[in-house]
Each structure stands twice: as structure tokens, then as C-alpha cells.
Amino acid sequence: MRVSEPREIAPGLVLMTSGAGPRASNLYLVRSGPAWAMVDCGWAGSAAPVRGAVEEMLGPGNGPAAIFLTHIHPDHSGAAGALARVWDVPVYVHPAELAMAAGRYVPEFSMPLDRWFVAPFLWSLPARARRRIEATGDITDVVQSLPRDGEVPGLPGWVAVPTPGHTPGHVAYWRSRDGVLITGDAVVTTNLNSVRGILAGAPDLAGPPWYTTWNWKLSMDSVAHMAALGPRLLAPGHGQPLSLGVVPRLRALANKERAPRVTLGRRIAGPPKAV
């Protein structure tokens, strides 16, 4: 899986993208003094190219001091276990996300795609095959809980802001001194709820994909909370960084109808609903 060239989008904040097209997912390197940390890390299949890209930037054998996840979904956390083990570093998640760290299906945390496809597929497999798939996503040996006060260990000046909805323990990472907000999937800059957004990656500030979102209403509440922070630069999990009209656009998104009507050809069928 290809990894893009590193690009500094703010002081001490470097963007890389693993994959392309609908599978593209952003990850970030954050500098703190002489050390670096990583926020999100891409699909499991991106572990080797991500490691190569990071070590090309930081030096052979050098990795970040820690990996911080916005949430546990395979396009953001899939490579976490492999990278954390080879670099011998911890992986941090919000306490509410820990239940998902074993790589198993958790019914109370499920989203539409889980219920429609993932769970039925897993339970159709022999137990040994199912355990092998679960083991691939198991990060319980390297995962740690983020402090409840929002501190980001080793990254002074950054705060982990709870932004639940897409998952129960989703967080954004906020640097107030220059208004930088790493949003994960709490808000993205390509509309993954439209066919055009998925296939063409057309720029468009949008909420998370509803079909992989645990609770849509909470996700919109989190967008309003992010707007209240007053960010000047959004660094999303999918799409390009955004620095124009950030707060008004976040407010407008949060004020949209909670369950928009389906428009054939523009929106993927199935309105977002809270669960």
C-alpha cells in the first residue's frame, strides 16, 4: 500500500496518506522537542510502507515515541500493533475505546456496517479462522489508556478532546496555541456519505460516514463541540487539511438536519440514525 511523501502542514505537524482512492487514510507525525509521536497509522497492510516512510524521515531504526489513535477502526488503527511492536512503543486510546482493542466484534459498539456485513461474515467462518482474523487486530499487548484529564503523554501543548459518536471513545487532538485540530473521522474533508465523495474524493467538509458510525446524534454534537474550540486548521482522517472558514463551516455542519433525506445518486442510501 503506497504512502505519500511527508508534508508539513503546520509547525511540527507532518501529514502522510496511506493508500489511494476510497482506501486513503491520513496519519500524522507530531514533533515534541527532539522526539516525534504518531497520530493514527493506517490499514494493517500499510504497516511496512508506513514504517519505511517514517524511518526514511527520522532515520533508520528510528520511530515515534508513541502512537496515539483517534479511534479503533481498521483504516486508522490496523497497523498499530505491528508498528508498536517493532518500535517498542505504546498505543494510546481513550478509555471508552479499550473494549475494542482485542479486535473482536463488540455488539454494543457496533455500527451499521458491522451489523449488515462484518458480524454475519465472521460468524459464518470456522472458529479457527475467526480467531485468526481477530488476532490480527488485537492490540491489547501494546494499548494504554489516555489520561482522563485530556493530557497527551509526551506531547505538551496538545489535548485529547473527546469527540464520541463515530465510535464511543473517539478523540480529536487539539493544539490551542495555533488552533490545530487533528479530527480523525469526527469530521472529514471529503464527503464519504456521497458516491462522488467516495469515488472521486471531492473536497467537502462532512461528518463521518454514517454506515461506520456508532451514534449519529452524538457525532453531530461532537462537531458542535469542535466548532466551539475555534480551530484554525483541521487535519482530518480523510481528505486534505482545511484552513478556510473552519468555524462557520463546522457550525453549519452541526446545524444540519440530523437525519437528511436520501437523494438518489448523491447520497448513499440509508439515512444516519442514532442507535
Helices and strands as residue ranges (DSSP letters): E 7-10, E 13-18, G 21-23, E 25-32, E 35-39, G 44-46, H 47-58, E 67-68, H 74-77, H 80-87, E 91-93, G 95-100, G 107-109, H 112-113, I 114-118, H 119-124, H 127-136, E 143-145, E 158-162, E 171-175, E 180-184, E 188-190, H 195-200, E 203-206, G 210-212, H 216-229, E 233-236, H 246-254
